[in-house]
Amino acid sequence: MKILVLDNRQIKELLPMPECIELMADALAALARGEVYQPLRTIVRPPEARGLLGLMPAYRAGEQGAFGLKAICVFPENPAKGKDAHQGAVMLFSRETGELLALMNASEITAIRTAAVSAVATRLLAREDAQQLAIIGAGVQARTHLVSVAAVRTIKHARVTARNIEHAQQLVREMRQKFGFSIEAVQTNEEAVRGADLIVTATSSLEPVINKEWISPGAHVNAIGTHSPNSREIDSATMAAARIFTDRRESVLNEAGDYLLAAKEGVVTPESILGEIGELLIGTKTGRTSATEITLFKSLGLAIEDVVSADYLYQKAKAQQAGTWIGF
């Protein structure tokens, strides 16, 4: 038999953001309906290692069923070397025989599907008239979130900041010609956030990068950068004030430092997590209830998002005879 191998360029061509947004909405709705089997990710974190290895398996039942696994290394020092912090592969298996069908670049799938999920959350939770975007971080996710958020809201202006302002300036130079709105690099997180009604935190910070005092009434926050119990981007005051939603409640309670560290301080409880994005999609939970409340989407990134993306890419590549097919 032959397996499909897709590199980052091929994935980018086969998985445009608008298509991935709808694909992620479908996957999250399936999760909410109980059509997905997905254990918590397994993290291998040797004390002397520069990074960690995460194993993320998932299965979707039904006609669109898929079996898959993402094996991903997260090396926080990579961006300084000009590399994505996420390195690995997504493997797709036949749900009929278990045979390996495809091996795909995990960095590109992660970059696109993470931003697409944030777009789904933004479409559901942000005010319809939201148009001022702030992005903290200037890496891969900052770039894909510019694309994804602009796909679901009419952005008038975007401000980008990063720990190294030169990285933010480089992002602006790369991205400004791709959009019909202005993008500027600013020096501080506060300067980026004040006056924004859409906020994306896409950093590897261990400590909060935003302050509740900076956030305007009615703003929506996509918190996507942190993924461990000991790191957070969102301060406790914001967690306490916001209506909190997530991709998966179990993941937040076990993995999200933004929630867990605020919970240790006693400002949030499990009841503070008002719903999953999939529950909003199928209508079992309510999202924004007023124009002035702050909404917050805490993204952990789910294996089913990777597996559904891989299955979609496999079917599309097969139909178009795209990608590289090798004997296995």
N, C-alpha and C positions, 0 to 999 in steps of 0.2 A: 504494500500500500504506500501511498504518498501522503506526506503531511505538508501543511501550509506554513510557511515562515513569512512573517510580515515585519519589516523594519519600521522605524519611526516615520520615515517619509511616506511609505505606503499606507500606514495607518492614518496619517493626517489627511491623505487624499481620499481615503475610503470612509472616513468618519467625520464629516463636517459638523460643526457645532450645532446648527439647527436640527440636524437629524439626531444627534446624540442627546439633545435636550428632550426630545419626545421619547427616545429610547429609555432614558433614565426615569421619566415620569411613569412609563409603563412598568419598568422594573420595580420601582418603589411601591406602586399600587399593588403589584403582585405580592410583594413582601407583606403589605398590610392585609391582604386577603388570605394569608397563610399558605401561599403557593411556593414558598421558598424554604429550603433547609439550609441554615447557615450558622455554624458554631462561631463563637468568638475567635478572633484571630489568635494564633500562637506566636509569641514573640521570643526570639532567641537573642539574648543580650549579654554576651560574655563581658565580664568587667573590664578586660584589657582591650576590647575591640573598639575601633573608631566609629562603628555603627552597629546596627541591629539587623536581624533577619526576621521578616514577618511572613507567616504562611497563612493564606486566606482562601479556604475552600468554600464552595457553594454549589447548590443544586436548585434548579427551577423545574417544577413539575409542569405537566400539561403539554399541549401541542407545541408550544415554544420552549420546551424543556431543554436544559443544557446542564452539563457537568463540567466544572472547571476548578482551577487552582491558580492563584497568583502567589508567586514566590518573589518577595521584594526586599531588597536591602535599602535601608535609609542611612545615608552617611551625611550628617549635617555640614561637614566641612567641604563637601563637593562643590557648592556654588562658587567658592573662592578659587576653585581650580577650573572654573568654566564648565562644570558638569552638573547635571540634574542631581539633586539629593536622593532621588528615587531611582534605583537600578534593579532590573529584574526581568521576569518573563511571566506572561499569562499563558497557561496551558489549557486547551480545550479538548475534552474527551467525548467520545460517542456515548450517548446515554443508552444506546442499544447493546453495545459490545464492550465499552470501556476502552476502546482503542484511542490512542492519541491522534487527534485530528489536526491540531495547530499549535504553533509556538510563536508568540507575539511579543513585541517590545512593550514591557510593562510601563516604562516611563511615559511613553506617548499616550497610552490608554489612560493612565492615571491622570495625566495633565488635562486631557479632554473631558473625561467623564466627571472628574471632581468639579470642574468649572460648570459643566452641564447640570449637575445636581444643584449647585448653588443658583443657577438660573431658574430651575424649577422652584426652588424655595423662594427666590426673589419674586417670581411671577405670582406666587400664592400669597406672600406676606408683605411685600413692599407696597407703599401707596402707589396708586396708578400714576400720580403726577410726580413721582420721584425722578430727579434728573441730575442731581449733583452727586458725583461718585468720588469716594476716597478709597485708595488702596494703600495699605501699609505692607511693604515688601516689594521687591523688584525682581523676583525670580520667575521661574516657569509659570507658576500659578498666577502671579500678577498679570502676566501676558494673556493667559487663557481666560482669566476672569474679566479682563477688559472686553474681550470678544463676547463672552457668554452673557454678561450683565447687559451689554448694549443690545443684545438680541431680544431682550424681554422688556426693556424700558428705554424710553427716548432720552438718552443722556445728552446734556448740554455742555457739561464741563467735567473733567476728571483731574484730580490731584493725586500724585504718586509720591510716596516718600520711602526711604529705606535707611538702614543704619549707615550705609555708605551712600552719600548723596550722588556720587558718580554713577552708581548702579541705577538709581532712579532716572538720572539724566540720560543714560544710555537707553533705558526702556522707552523714554519719550521719543528719542531720536528714531528708534526702530518702529514705533507704533503710530506716531502721529499722522502719517500719510494714509493709514488704513481706515481712518474714521472721519466723519464729518463734524466732529466736535473737538474742542481744544483739550489738550492734555498738557499738564505742567508738572514739573518736579518741584517739590517744596522741601524745606529744610527739616521740619519737625512733624511728628505724629499729630500734635495738637493742631498745627496749621492745616494739615490734610483733613482732619476729622471735623473741625468746627464748620458748621454750615452745611455739611453733607447730609443727604437723606438716604444714601446708599453707602455702606461701609464694608470693605473686605479686609480682613486681617489674614495675611498669607506669609507668615514669618516662621522662623524656627526658634523664637524667643522662649526662654524659660519663665520670664516675668511679664506681667501685663503690658501691652503696648498701647492701650487706650484707657481713657479715664471717663467715668460717667459724666463728669462736669462738662466735657467737650461735646457730648452727643446731643443733637437737636431733638426736640420732641417729634415723634412720628418717624424717626429714622429706622432703617432696617440694617442689621449687621449680619454678615456671613463670616463666621469664625471658622477658618479651615486649616490653619497652619499647624496647630499642635495635635498630637495624637498619643500622648503618654500621660499617666496619672500625676507626674511631677512637673509638668510644664503647662503654662497657660498664657493666652494672649489677652484675655478679657478680665478686667478687674472685678472684684466681688460686688462693688456697688452697682455695676452694670448688670451683672448676673441677677442680683436681687431685684432690680427695677424692670427688667425686660420680660416679655412673654417669650419663653424659651421653647424652641422646637428642634428636632433632630432627625437624622436619617434612621436611627435605630436607638430606642431607649436603653436596651441592654448594654449597648456599646458605651453610651454616655456614662452609665452608672459604674462601669468597670474600667473604662479607659480614659475618660476625658478629664484632664487636669483642670480645665476651665470650670467644670462642675464640681469635681471632687475636692479641690482646694477651697472653693467657696463653701461647699458643704461642711468642711472641717471648721470653718469660721462660723457656721450656724446660720448663714444667710439664705441658703437654698436647701430644699429637701427633694426627694423623688417626685413629689407632687408639683414641684416647680416646672418640671418638664411636661408641657401641656399637650404634646402630641408629636407624632412622627409625620414626616412629609407625606408618606404614603397614606396615612389616615386622613390627612387633609384632601388628598386626591380622590379618595373613595367616599368622602363626605361624612366620616364618623367622628371627626374632630373639627373644631372651629379655629381659624387662624386669627388674623387681625380683627379687632372689634372696634377700633376707633382710629381717627387720623392722627392722634397725638401720642399714642403708646409706642414704646420702643419694642420692636420684634427682633429676635435673635435666632439664627439658625446655626446650631453647632454641628458641624460636619465631622464625622470620623472616617468616612470612606468605607464602603462595604464591598465584600467579595462578590456579591451578586451583581453589583455595578460593573465590575471587571468581566465577570463571566458572561453577562448579557451582551456587553460590548464585543467580547471576543466571538460569541456566536453570531452576532450581526455581521461582524467583519468577515467571518468565515463564509457565511452564506453569500455576501456581496462579492467577495473575491472569487468564489466559485462561479457565480453567475457571469462575472466579467472576465474570467480567466486572468485575474490579477494576482500579484504576489509571486513568491517563489515556492514551487512544489518539489519536494525531494523525497527520495525513497527512504523508508524507515523500517 
